[in-house]
Amino acid sequence: MTAETSPTSKVFTDAVALTATEPEHFDLAFTAVTQPCPWPKAYGGDLVAQAAAAAMRSVTDGKSLHSMHSYFLRPADIGASVRYEVELLRDGRGYSTRQVRGYQNSKPLYVCLANFAAGEPGGTFEAEFTDDVPDPEELPTSAAYLAELDGGTMTEESKAYWSAGRGFDMRHVPGPVYLTVEGKQVPHQAVWLRPFDPLRPVDGLTDAQRDLAALAYVCDYTILEPVLRVLGLAWAMPGLITASLDHAMWFHRPGPVDGWLLYVQEAAAADAGRGLGTGRFYTRDHRHLATVAQEGMLRSA
């Protein structure tokens, strides 16, 4: 690849570049632009990460984001501005709470509650790290995996996006579910991921806040895949339609995002056209950074 086309994490830092604007509904407001993708609607992780950035920019007393609970109300247009209005619901000594609503075309399309904690001494526990996965260096990149694949609804544009357009190098255990489900239909998988290049600074956010936003951004790409895997569905299967419905995320402890992270995922339930996936982010030295749960709509022909 040339320097102009080399994969880059800039797609993420561009997504969370917010512009302050005058509020119309609540206390503070920012705008941000959804990033290119080859589907009819914008990537849901754009909305989660942008809302997280907006909420973090509204908390100025040093508290750290520890949880978000979100609903996706409408699809977002690609490459278009979203207006995030932040309501300052509470500022206490130990905790602060924000509501964030995203608007596009004068309609609300996303809403979340975000909570912040000052932190205090207490006991420590971390969910056990999964040791029985290959190292990321032993696994093929998405680009290498997709190089010889064709079929279904897969296009050259979608292959390019899965390979290099998402800002993060992602390596699946077992193999991805792009065109087919590799191996058994099991309700679990793991994904090694890291930014394609070092994360750039983001105006208005500290590096630690940017890293929290990065986890909120990247988590949505694969969180429903264990549900697809156990149902025998693949992204490029004709007639498959998916959409994020609601999302919850808890940030347990800080950690750098520039190195490899292991994203361990499980399907919790699937029925009535919906599926619930859960996931945990670990650093390579086994630190449990965050936990995710997301329900999505699943429609197959």
N, C-alpha and C positions, 0 to 999 in steps of 0.2 A: 504493500500500500504506500501511496505517497504521503508526504507530511500533511497535505490538505485533507486526505481521506482517512488518516489513521484514527482508530477509535479513541474517543476522549470522554472524560467525565464532565466536560463543560455543559453537556445537555442537562445535567442535574443542577449545577450552580447557576445556569441561566434560568432554570425553572423557578428557583427560590430567590431570584433577584426581584425584590419588591420596590414599588414606588409609592411613597406616602401621598395620600390625597385627602381631600376634605370628606369627612363622614356624612352620610345621608340618613343613617338609621341609628347608629350606636355611637360609641365614644371615639374610636379611631378607625381609619380605613387605609387600605393599601390595594394596589393593583399588581397583578402578575400575569404572565403570558404562558398558556399551555404549549408544550413542546411537540414537534412533529412526530407522528406515528402513522403507520399504514392502515389504520382502521377508520371506521366512520366516526368515532368519538375519541376524545382525548383520554390519555392514560390517567387512571384514578389516583395513582401515586403522586401526580402533579398536584392534585387538589389537597391531599393529605399533607404533603410537605410544605406547600405554600401556606396552608392554614396554620401549620405548626410554626413556620417562620413568622407569620403575622402575630400569632399569640405570644411567641417569645419576645418579639420586639415591643410588646406592650407591658412586659414585666421588667422593671428597672431596679429591683432591690436585691438582685443576686439569686433569687430562687430559680430552681431548675425544673424544666418540664419533666413530669413523672408519669403522666397518663393522658391519653386522648381517646374520645369516644365519638365516632363519626357516623353520619348517614349520607349516602349519595342519593340525591333527590331526582336529578335530571342529568342526562349526558351533557358534557361540555364540548364546545366547538374547539377544534384543533387550531393552534396558532392564533388564538384570540385572547383578549384580555378578560380576566376574571377579577371582580371587585370583592375584596374581603373586608367585611365590617366586623370590628372587634368590640364586644361589650365587656366592660370591666365589672364582672359580677361580684367579686369579693377580693379584698386584700387583707389577709390576716397576718399575724406574726409568724406562723409556721407554714401556712398554705395560702395560695391565691388561685382564683378560678376565672376563666375566660370563656365566653361563647364566641364562636367565629362563624359567620355566614358568608358563603360565597355566592355572588350574583353574576349572572351573564344574561344579556338580552333582557334586562330588567326583571328577571325571575330568579328566585333562589334555587341553586342546584346542589349545594353542599352545606352541611351544618355540623359543627362539632362543639363539644365541651372539652376544654384543656385545663389540666390542673398542674400546679407548680408547688414545689416543696422547698423549704429552707434546708431540710436535712438535720438530723440529730443522732447522737450515739444510740446504737442498738445492736441486736444480734445480726449475724450474717449467715445466709444460706444460699446456695446456688444449685439449680437443677443439674443433674449429672450430665457431663459431657459425653457425647457419643464417640467412642474410640474406634469403632469398627467401620470406618470409612477411609477410602484411599486419600492420600494427600492430593491437593489440587494439581500439583505438577505432574501427577500420573494420569490426569484426566484430559480428554480432548476439550478444546475450546468449542464454543457454540459454532464458530465459523468453520472449524475443521469437521465438526459433526454434520453440519448442514451442506457441506460442499457438494456431496454427491446425491443429495436427496431431492426428490421432486414428487409431486402428486397432491391430491386433495385440493384445498383452496390455497396452498402455498404458492407464493409468487416470488419473483426475484426481489421485489421491494420488501416483502415480509421476511425473507431470508436475510437480507442486509440489515434489517432492523433487529432481528433476534441476534445476529452475529455481532453487530457493532453499534447499533443505534440507541442503546438503552443506558449508556454511560458506565456500565459495570460489566466486567468479565464474569460470566456465570458458568459453572461446571457442575453438572448433575450427577447424583448417585441414587439409583441407577440412571441410565441415559435419559435425555429429555423426552417430553411428550409432544414434540412439535408435529410430527407426522404420524407416528404410531406409538403405542405404549410398549416400551422395551421390557422384556421379562414378564414376571407375574403381575397380576392386578392387585397390588398391595396398597394399603392405605397410608403409606409413608414414603418419604424421600428426604434427601439432603442436597443442599446446593452450596458449594463454595462460591464466594463472590468477593470482589474487590473492585475499586474504581480502575478504569483503564489507565489513568495517570493521576498524580497527586491532586487532591481536591483544592480548588482555587479559593481564595478568600471571598466572602460574601458580605457586601456592605450591610451594616446594621446587625450582623450576627457575630458572636465570638466563634472561634474555631470549634469549641465544644458544642455550641448551639448548632452550628452548621452540620456537625457530625450527627447530632440527634435528628436533624431534618433529613440527612442522607439515609438513615435507617427507615424513617417514615416514608421516604420516596421509594426506596428499592424493595421494600417488603411486599408491595402489592403485585409485582411482576409474577411471582410464582406461588403465592399463598394458596391459590385454589388448585394447584397442580396435583397434590395428593388425592383430592376428590376426583379429579379427572382420571387419575391413574387407577384408582380402585374401581371406577365405573367403566374402564376400558375406553375412555374418550381421549382424543388428541386435538390440539389447537387447530390443525388444518383439516379436521374432519368436516366434510360438507354438511351444512345444516346446523352446525354447532354455534350457539349464541351464548355468550356469557356477559355478565355485568356485576359489578360490585354493588352490594346492597348496604351493608354496614360494616364497621371496622372498629376494632379496639386495640390499643397498644399501650404497653407499660414499659417505661424506661427504668431499669433497676440500678444501673451504675454507669459512670462514664467510661469511655474507651475509644481509642483511635479507630477510624474507619478506613484509613489508607492501606492497611494490610489485609490479608485474607481473613474473612469471617465465614463461619459455618452456620448456615441457616437450616435447622432441623425442623421438618414439617410433618404434620399428621392430618389425616382426614378425621374429623370428629363425628360427622353425620352427613347424610344425603337423603333427601326425600322431597316430594312435592315440587320438584323443579328448583330446589335450593340445595346448596352444599356449604358446610362449615369446615374451614381449614384453620389449623393452629400452627404456630411456629415459634422457635426460639433462636436468637442470635448469640453466637459464641465467638470470642476471639480465639486465635490459634493456641493461646496458652490457657484455654478452658474457662475464661471469664464469661459469665452469662450476662449479656448486656441488656437484652430486651425480649419481651414476649408479645406475640401478635395473635389475634383471632379475627377472622373475617368470614362473613357469609356472602355468598354470591348466587345470582340467578344462573341456572344451567338449563339450556334448552337444546335438545338434539333432535334431528329429524327422525 
